[in-house]
Amino acid sequence: MLRSSGSRMLQPQMPPAPGTKLYIYRNHTDAVNAVEWSPTSTRIASASDDKTVHVWDATTGSHVLMYKGHAGAVNAVAWSPDGTKMASASGDKTVHVWNAASGVHLLTYKGQSGAVNAVAWSSDNLHLVSGGQDGTAQVWNAATGAHLLTYKGHAGSVSGVAWSHDGKYIVSCGTDQTVQVWEAATGKLVHTYTGHTAAVHQVRWSPDGLLIASCSDDSSVRVWSVATGKLVHTYRGHTKAVESLDWSPNGKLIVSGGQDETVQVCEAVTGTFIYSYKDQAESERAPRCTSAALCTDAGSSQETGRLSGARGADAAAPAPPDVVVRGVRGVAWAPNGNYTASGGYNRTVTVSSSEGWGSN
C-alpha cells in the first residue's frame, strides 16, 4: 500500500504491527459469543446474547444483514465451506440454517433437548454436527434436517465440535474436561484426550488435519496429535479461562482469547509466545443471573447455554448481581492470514492486524 506526502514521491507504507486494532464493530446490544470469517469473502459473522447474528464487511465495517430468527441467545455461528449458507446455534434449543447473502431462513433443527452450544459443517457442505447442554453431539442433513447420528460419549454438556477436513471424523469437547475424536459415519470413539483440569470450551483441527487444539477454563491451550492421541504441548500464557481459539491459515500459529481480556498468539507446535494485545476490557456491568439452571458465574446471561465452567443442568447457584465481567469469547483468523477478529463481553468485535505471521 502506498501513501502520498505532499509533493514528495509515493513511499511504501509499512504494514501495521501485529495486534494493531484496525476497526471496532459496535452494533450488538449484548455480549458477542462467537465470530467467524467467511471462507470466500471479507465478511464476518458475529453471534450474540442479543439473539442476533450480524454479517458485516471487515474492511469497511459496513453492516450487511442481521439474522433475528432465534428466540434465545446465539452461542455459535458457522459459514458453510462454500460460503453460501450459515448455521447458528442458540439457547432456544435450535440450530437455524439460513442464506448467507440474504438472511432468508431455510431450516430449523430441533433435535437437541437443551441449549445448543456449538455447530460445524462437513467439508462437502452436506451435513452439520451440533453439540449442546443435553450432553450429545448430533449429526444431521443440512438440507433436510434429517437426524443421522447421536454421539453420547461425553459425561457433561458439549461445548465445542469440529469436523475433520476429510469428513471422516468429528472432534468434540465439553464440561467433562475431555476432548474426544469419533467417526462421523458411525459415532465410534477413536481417541479420548485427557489433561485439561476444567471444562473445555472449543476445539479446532489444524489446516493439515494432523493436530487438534483445545482451550479450557484451566487457562490453557493444548495441542494434540491426531495420529498418536498424545499431547504435543500446553500453552499457558493466559491467566484466566480461555474461551476461544483458531489456527492461522498456514497452520503455524494459534490465536486464543480469554477472560483475562487478552488475545494471544503462539507457535502451534512449540507453544512459544509470539505476541498479544488487550481486548474487551471496557465491559458493561453483567446482568444478574436469576436461574440456577442457566447460570453458573458472573457474566453468564440468561438463555445463553454457553457458560464458563458448568452449563445448563450442570450449573451451580446464581451469580452475584454487581460483578463486572470482562474478556474475549470468540476469536477467528482471516482466510488470508493478515487479520484476526475478536469479540466478547463488551458487545464489540475488534479486527486487528496479524500481517506477516498468519499467511507465510
Protein Blocks (a to p, Z undefined) as FASTA:
>chain_A
ZZdehjbccdddddddehiafbdcfkbcbdcfbdcddfkbcbdcdddfkopacdddfklo
pafbdcfkbfbdcfbdcddfklpaccdddfkopacdddfklopafbdcfkbfbdcfbdcd
dfklpaccdddfkopacdddfklopafbdcfkbfbdcfbdcddfklpaccdddfkopacd
ddfklopafbdcehiacdcfbdcddfklpaccdddfkopacdddfklopafbdcfkbfbd
cfbdcddfklpaccdddfkopacdddfklopafbdcdehklccdddddfbfklgcbehia
ghklpaghjehjlpccdddfkbcceddfbdcddfklpaccdddfkopacdddfehklmZZ
